[in-house]
Amino acid sequence: MQIYIMVDQPEFEDNEADAVAAVSQWVGEDNPHATLVHVEASEEAEFQLGIEMQIKAAKQLIPPLNEFYKIAKKFKCDFVVGFIEGDEREDVCFFGNEEGKPDAFEVGCYLGFE
C-alpha cells in the first residue's frame, strides 16, 4: 500500500528550513521505502512537506510515526496520514502537537490493515 505522511497546515515561520532538514534526514539518501515530498509555496502550488512510502504491514508505520511525532513536537505542527490509490489521496488520521501521539496499529487499522 502506498501511503503518505504530510505536514498539515504548516506554519513554521522562521523554522521552515529546519523542518525540511529534519524530514529529509529521516528519509536519508538511499531509503528504498520512503520518498521525500517537498514543494515550496507558490502561486501554482501550496507548501507540502512529508513522505510517501510503500508499506505491507502496520508495524512498518512505527519508525516514521515515532520520528514524525518528535518533529511535530519540535516544530509545533501536526501531520496527516493517508493512502494513495492511483491519482486519488485519502486522509485517514492526524497526529502531532495538537492531535497527540499516534498509535501505529490504530493508524494501520484506519489504513485497512488488520
FITI-503206 format. One record per atom (N, C-alpha, C): atom name; x, y, z; residue number from 1. Coordinates in nm, 2 decimals. Each point is the difference from the previous one (the first is absolute). Layout:
BEGIN
@name=CA	X=X	Y=Y	Z=Z	resi=NUM
...
***
This chain:
BEGIN
@name=N	X=0.08	Y=-0.12	Z=0.00	resi=1
@name=CA	X=-0.08	Y=0.12	Z=0.00	resi=1
@name=C	X=0.09	Y=0.12	Z=0.00	resi=1
@name=N	X=-0.04	Y=0.10	Z=-0.08	resi=2
@name=CA	X=0.08	Y=0.13	Z=-0.01	resi=2
@name=C	X=-0.07	Y=0.09	Z=0.10	resi=2
@name=N	X=0.08	Y=0.06	Z=0.09	resi=3
@name=CA	X=-0.06	Y=0.09	Z=0.10	resi=3
@name=C	X=0.08	Y=0.13	Z=-0.01	resi=3
@name=N	X=-0.05	Y=0.10	Z=0.07	resi=4
@name=CA	X=0.07	Y=0.13	Z=0.02	resi=4
@name=C	X=-0.02	Y=0.04	Z=0.14	resi=4
@name=N	X=0.10	Y=0.08	Z=0.05	resi=5
@name=CA	X=0.00	Y=0.06	Z=0.13	resi=5
@name=C	X=0.05	Y=0.15	Z=-0.03	resi=5
@name=N	X=-0.09	Y=0.09	Z=0.01	resi=6
@name=CA	X=0.03	Y=0.14	Z=-0.05	resi=6
@name=C	X=-0.03	Y=0.10	Z=0.12	resi=6
@name=N	X=0.07	Y=0.11	Z=0.00	resi=7
@name=CA	X=-0.03	Y=0.10	Z=0.09	resi=7
@name=C	X=-0.14	Y=0.06	Z=-0.03	resi=7
@name=N	X=-0.08	Y=0.02	Z=0.10	resi=8
@name=CA	X=-0.14	Y=0.05	Z=-0.02	resi=8
@name=C	X=0.00	Y=0.15	Z=0.04	resi=8
@name=N	X=-0.03	Y=0.09	Z=-0.09	resi=9
@name=CA	X=-0.01	Y=0.14	Z=0.02	resi=9
@name=C	X=0.12	Y=0.06	Z=0.07	resi=9
@name=N	X=0.12	Y=-0.01	Z=-0.07	resi=10
@name=CA	X=0.12	Y=0.05	Z=0.05	resi=10
@name=C	X=0.01	Y=0.15	Z=0.03	resi=10
@name=N	X=0.05	Y=0.03	Z=0.12	resi=11
@name=CA	X=0.02	Y=0.14	Z=0.04	resi=11
@name=C	X=0.14	Y=0.00	Z=0.07	resi=11
@name=N	X=0.10	Y=-0.02	Z=-0.08	resi=12
@name=CA	X=0.14	Y=-0.01	Z=0.06	resi=12
@name=C	X=0.06	Y=0.13	Z=0.03	resi=12
@name=N	X=-0.04	Y=0.11	Z=-0.06	resi=13
@name=CA	X=0.06	Y=0.13	Z=0.01	resi=13
@name=C	X=0.14	Y=-0.01	Z=-0.03	resi=13
@name=N	X=0.10	Y=0.02	Z=0.09	resi=14
@name=CA	X=0.14	Y=0.00	Z=-0.03	resi=14
@name=C	X=0.06	Y=-0.14	Z=0.00	resi=14
@name=N	X=-0.07	Y=-0.10	Z=0.04	resi=15
@name=CA	X=0.05	Y=-0.13	Z=0.01	resi=15
@name=C	X=-0.02	Y=-0.10	Z=-0.11	resi=15
@name=N	X=-0.05	Y=0.06	Z=-0.12	resi=16
@name=CA	X=-0.03	Y=-0.09	Z=-0.11	resi=16
@name=C	X=0.12	Y=-0.08	Z=-0.05	resi=16
@name=N	X=0.11	Y=0.06	Z=-0.01	resi=17
@name=CA	X=0.12	Y=-0.07	Z=-0.05	resi=17
@name=C	X=0.04	Y=-0.11	Z=0.09	resi=17
@name=N	X=-0.01	Y=0.03	Z=0.13	resi=18
@name=CA	X=0.04	Y=-0.11	Z=0.10	resi=18
@name=C	X=-0.10	Y=-0.11	Z=0.00	resi=18
@name=N	X=-0.13	Y=0.02	Z=-0.02	resi=19
@name=CA	X=-0.10	Y=-0.10	Z=-0.01	resi=19
@name=C	X=0.03	Y=-0.09	Z=-0.13	resi=19
@name=N	X=0.03	Y=0.07	Z=-0.11	resi=20
@name=CA	X=0.03	Y=-0.07	Z=-0.12	resi=20
@name=C	X=0.12	Y=-0.09	Z=0.02	resi=20
@name=N	X=0.10	Y=0.05	Z=0.07	resi=21
@name=CA	X=0.12	Y=-0.07	Z=0.02	resi=21
@name=C	X=-0.03	Y=-0.13	Z=0.09	resi=21
@name=N	X=-0.08	Y=0.02	Z=0.10	resi=22
@name=CA	X=-0.04	Y=-0.11	Z=0.09	resi=22
@name=C	X=-0.07	Y=-0.11	Z=-0.07	resi=22
@name=N	X=-0.09	Y=0.03	Z=-0.09	resi=23
@name=CA	X=-0.07	Y=-0.10	Z=-0.08	resi=23
@name=C	X=0.10	Y=-0.07	Z=-0.10	resi=23
@name=N	X=0.08	Y=0.09	Z=-0.06	resi=24
@name=CA	X=0.10	Y=-0.06	Z=-0.10	resi=24
@name=C	X=0.09	Y=-0.09	Z=0.07	resi=24
@name=N	X=0.05	Y=0.03	Z=0.12	resi=25
@name=CA	X=0.09	Y=-0.08	Z=0.07	resi=25
@name=C	X=-0.06	Y=-0.14	Z=0.03	resi=25
@name=N	X=-0.13	Y=0.00	Z=0.03	resi=26
@name=CA	X=-0.06	Y=-0.13	Z=0.03	resi=26
@name=C	X=-0.01	Y=-0.09	Z=-0.13	resi=26
@name=N	X=-0.03	Y=0.07	Z=-0.11	resi=27
@name=CA	X=-0.01	Y=-0.08	Z=-0.12	resi=27
@name=C	X=0.14	Y=-0.05	Z=-0.04	resi=27
@name=N	X=0.10	Y=0.09	Z=0.01	resi=28
@name=CA	X=0.14	Y=-0.04	Z=-0.04	resi=28
@name=C	X=0.01	Y=0.00	Z=-0.15	resi=28
@name=N	X=0.12	Y=-0.04	Z=-0.04	resi=29
@name=CA	X=0.03	Y=0.01	Z=-0.15	resi=29
@name=C	X=-0.04	Y=-0.13	Z=-0.07	resi=29
@name=N	X=0.01	Y=-0.11	Z=0.07	resi=30
@name=CA	X=-0.03	Y=-0.13	Z=-0.07	resi=30
@name=C	X=-0.10	Y=-0.09	Z=0.07	resi=30
@name=N	X=-0.11	Y=0.07	Z=0.04	resi=31
@name=CA	X=-0.11	Y=-0.07	Z=0.07	resi=31
@name=C	X=-0.08	Y=-0.07	Z=-0.11	resi=31
@name=N	X=-0.01	Y=-0.13	Z=-0.01	resi=32
@name=CA	X=-0.07	Y=-0.07	Z=-0.10	resi=32
@name=C	X=-0.15	Y=0.01	Z=0.02	resi=32
@name=N	X=-0.05	Y=0.04	Z=0.11	resi=33
@name=CA	X=-0.14	Y=-0.01	Z=0.04	resi=33
@name=C	X=-0.07	Y=0.14	Z=0.00	resi=33
@name=N	X=0.07	Y=0.10	Z=0.02	resi=34
@name=CA	X=-0.06	Y=0.14	Z=0.02	resi=34
@name=C	X=0.06	Y=0.10	Z=-0.10	resi=34
@name=N	X=-0.09	Y=0.09	Z=-0.04	resi=35
@name=CA	X=0.04	Y=0.10	Z=-0.10	resi=35
@name=C	X=-0.04	Y=0.14	Z=0.07	resi=35
@name=N	X=0.10	Y=0.09	Z=0.00	resi=36
@name=CA	X=-0.03	Y=0.13	Z=0.05	resi=36
@name=C	X=-0.09	Y=0.08	Z=-0.10	resi=36
@name=N	X=-0.10	Y=0.06	Z=0.06	resi=37
@name=CA	X=-0.09	Y=0.09	Z=-0.07	resi=37
@name=C	X=0.02	Y=0.14	Z=0.06	resi=37
@name=N	X=0.05	Y=0.09	Z=-0.09	resi=38
@name=CA	X=0.02	Y=0.14	Z=0.05	resi=38
@name=C	X=-0.03	Y=0.09	Z=-0.12	resi=38
@name=N	X=-0.10	Y=0.08	Z=0.01	resi=39
@name=CA	X=-0.04	Y=0.10	Z=-0.10	resi=39
@name=C	X=-0.01	Y=0.13	Z=0.07	resi=39
@name=N	X=0.07	Y=0.10	Z=-0.06	resi=40
@name=CA	X=0.00	Y=0.13	Z=0.05	resi=40
@name=C	X=-0.13	Y=0.07	Z=-0.03	resi=40
@name=N	X=-0.05	Y=0.09	Z=0.08	resi=41
@name=CA	X=-0.12	Y=0.07	Z=-0.03	resi=41
@name=C	X=0.02	Y=0.10	Z=-0.11	resi=41
@name=N	X=-0.10	Y=0.00	Z=-0.09	resi=42
@name=CA	X=0.01	Y=0.09	Z=-0.12	resi=42
@name=C	X=-0.15	Y=0.04	Z=-0.04	resi=42
@name=N	X=-0.01	Y=0.07	Z=-0.10	resi=43
@name=CA	X=-0.13	Y=0.03	Z=-0.05	resi=43
@name=C	X=-0.07	Y=-0.12	Z=-0.06	resi=43
@name=N	X=0.08	Y=-0.10	Z=-0.05	resi=44
@name=CA	X=-0.06	Y=-0.12	Z=-0.05	resi=44
@name=C	X=-0.02	Y=-0.11	Z=0.10	resi=44
@name=N	X=0.08	Y=0.00	Z=0.11	resi=45
@name=CA	X=-0.01	Y=-0.11	Z=0.09	resi=45
@name=C	X=0.01	Y=0.04	Z=0.14	resi=45
@name=N	X=-0.06	Y=-0.08	Z=0.09	resi=46
@name=CA	X=0.01	Y=0.02	Z=0.14	resi=46
@name=C	X=0.13	Y=-0.07	Z=0.05	resi=46
@name=N	X=0.05	Y=0.05	Z=0.12	resi=47
@name=CA	X=0.11	Y=-0.06	Z=0.06	resi=47
@name=C	X=-0.03	Y=-0.14	Z=0.04	resi=47
@name=N	X=0.09	Y=-0.09	Z=-0.03	resi=48
@name=CA	X=-0.02	Y=-0.14	Z=0.05	resi=48
@name=C	X=0.13	Y=-0.05	Z=0.05	resi=48
@name=N	X=-0.01	Y=-0.08	Z=0.11	resi=49
@name=CA	X=0.12	Y=-0.06	Z=0.06	resi=49
@name=C	X=-0.04	Y=-0.13	Z=0.06	resi=49
@name=N	X=0.07	Y=-0.11	Z=-0.03	resi=50
@name=CA	X=-0.03	Y=-0.13	Z=0.06	resi=50
@name=C	X=0.06	Y=-0.11	Z=-0.08	resi=50
@name=N	X=-0.06	Y=-0.12	Z=0.01	resi=51
@name=CA	X=0.06	Y=-0.11	Z=-0.07	resi=51
@name=C	X=-0.12	Y=-0.08	Z=-0.07	resi=51
@name=N	X=0.04	Y=-0.08	Z=-0.10	resi=52
@name=CA	X=-0.08	Y=-0.10	Z=-0.05	resi=52
@name=C	X=0.08	Y=-0.13	Z=0.01	resi=52
@name=N	X=-0.07	Y=-0.11	Z=0.04	resi=53
@name=CA	X=0.07	Y=-0.12	Z=0.01	resi=53
@name=C	X=-0.09	Y=-0.12	Z=-0.02	resi=53
@name=N	X=0.06	Y=-0.11	Z=-0.04	resi=54
@name=CA	X=-0.07	Y=-0.13	Z=-0.02	resi=54
@name=C	X=0.01	Y=-0.08	Z=0.13	resi=54
@name=N	X=-0.11	Y=-0.05	Z=0.05	resi=55
@name=CA	X=0.00	Y=-0.09	Z=0.11	resi=55
@name=C	X=-0.09	Y=-0.12	Z=-0.02	resi=55
@name=N	X=0.04	Y=-0.11	Z=0.07	resi=56
@name=CA	X=-0.08	Y=-0.12	Z=-0.01	resi=56
@name=C	X=-0.07	Y=-0.04	Z=0.13	resi=56
@name=N	X=0.04	Y=0.06	Z=0.11	resi=57
@name=CA	X=-0.05	Y=-0.03	Z=0.13	resi=57
@name=C	X=0.00	Y=0.12	Z=0.09	resi=57
@name=N	X=-0.09	Y=0.00	Z=0.10	resi=58
@name=CA	X=-0.01	Y=0.11	Z=0.09	resi=58
@name=C	X=0.13	Y=0.03	Z=0.08	resi=58
@name=N	X=0.07	Y=-0.11	Z=0.03	resi=59
@name=CA	X=0.12	Y=0.02	Z=0.08	resi=59
@name=C	X=0.11	Y=0.08	Z=-0.07	resi=59
@name=N	X=-0.01	Y=0.01	Z=-0.14	resi=60
@name=CA	X=0.09	Y=0.09	Z=-0.07	resi=60
@name=C	X=-0.03	Y=0.15	Z=0.02	resi=60
@name=N	X=-0.11	Y=0.03	Z=0.06	resi=61
@name=CA	X=-0.03	Y=0.14	Z=0.04	resi=61
@name=C	X=0.07	Y=0.05	Z=0.12	resi=61
@name=N	X=0.05	Y=-0.10	Z=0.08	resi=62
@name=CA	X=0.06	Y=0.04	Z=0.13	resi=62
@name=C	X=0.11	Y=0.10	Z=-0.01	resi=62
@name=N	X=0.11	Y=-0.03	Z=-0.08	resi=63
@name=CA	X=0.11	Y=0.10	Z=-0.01	resi=63
@name=C	X=-0.04	Y=0.14	Z=-0.05	resi=63
@name=N	X=-0.07	Y=0.00	Z=-0.11	resi=64
@name=CA	X=-0.04	Y=0.14	Z=-0.05	resi=64
@name=C	X=-0.09	Y=0.07	Z=0.10	resi=64
@name=N	X=-0.10	Y=-0.06	Z=0.05	resi=65
@name=CA	X=-0.09	Y=0.07	Z=0.09	resi=65
@name=C	X=0.07	Y=0.05	Z=0.13	resi=65
@name=N	X=0.09	Y=-0.08	Z=0.05	resi=66
@name=CA	X=0.08	Y=0.04	Z=0.12	resi=66
@name=C	X=0.08	Y=0.12	Z=-0.03	resi=66
@name=N	X=0.07	Y=-0.01	Z=-0.11	resi=67
@name=CA	X=0.09	Y=0.12	Z=-0.04	resi=67
@name=C	X=-0.08	Y=0.12	Z=-0.04	resi=67
@name=N	X=-0.10	Y=-0.02	Z=-0.07	resi=68
@name=CA	X=-0.08	Y=0.12	Z=-0.04	resi=68
@name=C	X=-0.08	Y=0.06	Z=0.12	resi=68
@name=N	X=-0.03	Y=-0.08	Z=0.10	resi=69
@name=CA	X=-0.06	Y=0.06	Z=0.12	resi=69
@name=C	X=0.11	Y=0.09	Z=0.07	resi=69
@name=N	X=0.12	Y=-0.04	Z=0.00	resi=70
@name=CA	X=0.11	Y=0.08	Z=0.06	resi=70
@name=C	X=0.01	Y=0.13	Z=-0.07	resi=70
@name=N	X=0.00	Y=-0.01	Z=-0.14	resi=71
@name=CA	X=0.00	Y=0.12	Z=-0.08	resi=71
@name=C	X=-0.12	Y=0.09	Z=0.03	resi=71
@name=N	X=-0.12	Y=-0.06	Z=0.01	resi=72
@name=CA	X=-0.12	Y=0.08	Z=0.02	resi=72
@name=C	X=0.01	Y=0.08	Z=0.14	resi=72
@name=N	X=0.06	Y=-0.07	Z=0.10	resi=73
@name=CA	X=0.01	Y=0.07	Z=0.13	resi=73
@name=C	X=0.10	Y=0.11	Z=-0.01	resi=73
@name=N	X=0.11	Y=-0.02	Z=-0.07	resi=74
@name=CA	X=0.11	Y=0.10	Z=-0.01	resi=74
@name=C	X=-0.05	Y=0.12	Z=-0.08	resi=74
@name=N	X=-0.07	Y=-0.02	Z=-0.11	resi=75
@name=CA	X=-0.04	Y=0.11	Z=-0.08	resi=75
@name=C	X=-0.14	Y=0.04	Z=0.01	resi=75
@name=N	X=-0.07	Y=-0.06	Z=0.11	resi=76
@name=CA	X=-0.14	Y=0.04	Z=0.03	resi=76
@name=C	X=-0.09	Y=-0.01	Z=-0.12	resi=76
@name=N	X=0.00	Y=-0.12	Z=-0.06	resi=77
@name=CA	X=-0.09	Y=-0.02	Z=-0.12	resi=77
@name=C	X=-0.07	Y=-0.13	Z=0.02	resi=77
@name=N	X=-0.09	Y=-0.03	Z=-0.09	resi=78
@name=CA	X=-0.07	Y=-0.13	Z=-0.01	resi=78
@name=C	X=0.03	Y=-0.06	Z=-0.13	resi=78
@name=N	X=-0.02	Y=-0.13	Z=-0.01	resi=79
@name=CA	X=0.02	Y=-0.08	Z=-0.12	resi=79
@name=C	X=-0.13	Y=-0.07	Z=-0.04	resi=79
@name=N	X=-0.02	Y=-0.02	Z=-0.12	resi=80
@name=CA	X=-0.11	Y=-0.08	Z=-0.05	resi=80
@name=C	X=0.05	Y=-0.13	Z=-0.07	resi=80
@name=N	X=-0.06	Y=-0.11	Z=0.03	resi=81
@name=CA	X=0.03	Y=-0.13	Z=-0.06	resi=81
@name=C	X=-0.11	Y=-0.03	Z=-0.10	resi=81
@name=N	X=0.03	Y=-0.06	Z=-0.11	resi=82
@name=CA	X=-0.10	Y=-0.04	Z=-0.09	resi=82
@name=C	X=0.06	Y=-0.10	Z=-0.10	resi=82
@name=N	X=-0.09	Y=-0.05	Z=-0.09	resi=83
@name=CA	X=0.05	Y=-0.09	Z=-0.10	resi=83
@name=C	X=-0.02	Y=0.05	Z=-0.14	resi=83
@name=N	X=0.08	Y=-0.05	Z=-0.09	resi=84
@name=CA	X=-0.01	Y=0.04	Z=-0.14	resi=84
@name=C	X=-0.05	Y=-0.11	Z=-0.08	resi=84
@name=N	X=-0.10	Y=0.02	Z=-0.08	resi=85
@name=CA	X=-0.05	Y=-0.10	Z=-0.09	resi=85
@name=C	X=-0.02	Y=0.06	Z=-0.14	resi=85
@name=N	X=0.09	Y=-0.03	Z=-0.09	resi=86
@name=CA	X=0.00	Y=0.06	Z=-0.13	resi=86
@name=C	X=0.04	Y=0.15	Z=0.01	resi=86
@name=N	X=-0.09	Y=0.09	Z=-0.04	resi=87
@name=CA	X=0.02	Y=0.14	Z=0.01	resi=87
@name=C	X=-0.07	Y=0.06	Z=0.12	resi=87
@name=N	X=-0.07	Y=-0.09	Z=0.07	resi=88
@name=CA	X=-0.08	Y=0.05	Z=0.12	resi=88
@name=C	X=0.08	Y=-0.02	Z=0.13	resi=88
@name=N	X=-0.02	Y=0.10	Z=0.09	resi=89
@name=CA	X=0.05	Y=0.00	Z=0.13	resi=89
@name=C	X=-0.11	Y=0.01	Z=0.10	resi=89
@name=N	X=0.01	Y=-0.08	Z=0.11	resi=90
@name=CA	X=-0.10	Y=0.00	Z=0.10	resi=90
@name=C	X=0.06	Y=0.01	Z=0.14	resi=90
@name=N	X=-0.03	Y=0.11	Z=0.07	resi=91
@name=CA	X=0.05	Y=0.02	Z=0.14	resi=91
@name=C	X=-0.07	Y=-0.10	Z=0.09	resi=91
@name=N	X=0.07	Y=-0.06	Z=0.09	resi=92
@name=CA	X=-0.07	Y=-0.09	Z=0.10	resi=92
@name=C	X=0.02	Y=0.04	Z=0.14	resi=92
@name=N	X=0.10	Y=0.07	Z=0.04	resi=93
@name=CA	X=0.02	Y=0.05	Z=0.14	resi=93
@name=C	X=0.10	Y=0.10	Z=0.01	resi=93
@name=N	X=0.00	Y=0.07	Z=0.11	resi=94
@name=CA	X=0.10	Y=0.11	Z=0.03	resi=94
@name=C	X=0.07	Y=-0.03	Z=0.13	resi=94
@name=N	X=0.12	Y=0.05	Z=0.02	resi=95
@name=CA	X=0.07	Y=-0.01	Z=0.12	resi=95
@name=C	X=0.10	Y=0.11	Z=0.01	resi=95
@name=N	X=0.05	Y=0.03	Z=0.12	resi=96
@name=CA	X=0.10	Y=0.10	Z=0.02	resi=96
@name=C	X=-0.02	Y=0.09	Z=0.12	resi=96
@name=N	X=0.05	Y=0.12	Z=-0.01	resi=97
@name=CA	X=0.00	Y=0.09	Z=0.11	resi=97
@name=C	X=-0.14	Y=0.02	Z=0.06	resi=97
@name=N	X=-0.10	Y=0.02	Z=-0.08	resi=98
@name=CA	X=-0.14	Y=0.02	Z=0.05	resi=98
@name=C	X=-0.07	Y=-0.13	Z=0.01	resi=98
@name=N	X=0.02	Y=-0.09	Z=-0.10	resi=99
@name=CA	X=-0.08	Y=-0.12	Z=-0.01	resi=99
@name=C	X=0.05	Y=-0.11	Z=0.09	resi=99
@name=N	X=0.12	Y=0.00	Z=0.05	resi=100
@name=CA	X=0.05	Y=-0.10	Z=0.09	resi=100
@name=C	X=0.09	Y=-0.10	Z=-0.07	resi=100
@name=N	X=0.05	Y=-0.10	Z=0.08	resi=101
@name=CA	X=0.09	Y=-0.10	Z=-0.04	resi=101
@name=C	X=-0.08	Y=-0.11	Z=-0.08	resi=101
@name=N	X=0.05	Y=-0.04	Z=-0.12	resi=102
@name=CA	X=-0.07	Y=-0.10	Z=-0.08	resi=102
@name=C	X=0.03	Y=-0.15	Z=0.06	resi=102
@name=N	X=-0.09	Y=-0.08	Z=-0.02	resi=103
@name=CA	X=0.01	Y=-0.15	Z=0.03	resi=103
@name=C	X=0.01	Y=-0.07	Z=-0.14	resi=103
@name=N	X=0.12	Y=-0.06	Z=-0.03	resi=104
@name=CA	X=0.02	Y=-0.06	Z=-0.13	resi=104
@name=C	X=-0.11	Y=-0.10	Z=-0.04	resi=104
@name=N	X=-0.04	Y=-0.08	Z=0.10	resi=105
@name=CA	X=-0.10	Y=-0.10	Z=-0.04	resi=105
@name=C	X=-0.14	Y=0.05	Z=-0.02	resi=105
@name=N	X=-0.03	Y=0.11	Z=0.07	resi=106
@name=CA	X=-0.13	Y=0.07	Z=-0.02	resi=106
@name=C	X=0.00	Y=0.07	Z=-0.14	resi=106
@name=N	X=0.12	Y=0.06	Z=-0.03	resi=107
@name=CA	X=0.01	Y=0.07	Z=-0.13	resi=107
@name=C	X=-0.01	Y=-0.11	Z=-0.11	resi=107
@name=N	X=0.07	Y=-0.12	Z=0.03	resi=108
@name=CA	X=-0.01	Y=-0.11	Z=-0.10	resi=108
@name=C	X=-0.14	Y=-0.04	Z=-0.02	resi=108
@name=N	X=-0.08	Y=-0.01	Z=0.10	resi=109
@name=CA	X=-0.14	Y=-0.04	Z=-0.01	resi=109
@name=C	X=-0.08	Y=0.10	Z=-0.09	resi=109
@name=N	X=0.03	Y=0.13	Z=0.02	resi=110
@name=CA	X=-0.06	Y=0.11	Z=-0.08	resi=110
@name=C	X=0.04	Y=-0.02	Z=-0.15	resi=110
@name=N	X=0.12	Y=-0.05	Z=-0.02	resi=111
@name=CA	X=0.05	Y=-0.02	Z=-0.14	resi=111
@name=C	X=-0.06	Y=-0.13	Z=-0.06	resi=111
@name=N	X=-0.06	Y=-0.09	Z=0.08	resi=112
@name=CA	X=-0.05	Y=-0.12	Z=-0.05	resi=112
@name=C	X=0.07	Y=-0.13	Z=0.04	resi=112
@name=N	X=0.11	Y=0.02	Z=0.08	resi=113
@name=CA	X=0.07	Y=-0.12	Z=0.05	resi=113
@name=C	X=-0.07	Y=-0.06	Z=0.12	resi=113
@name=N	X=0.00	Y=-0.13	Z=0.02	resi=114
@name=CA	X=-0.06	Y=-0.06	Z=0.11	resi=114
@name=C	X=0.10	Y=-0.06	Z=0.10	resi=114
***
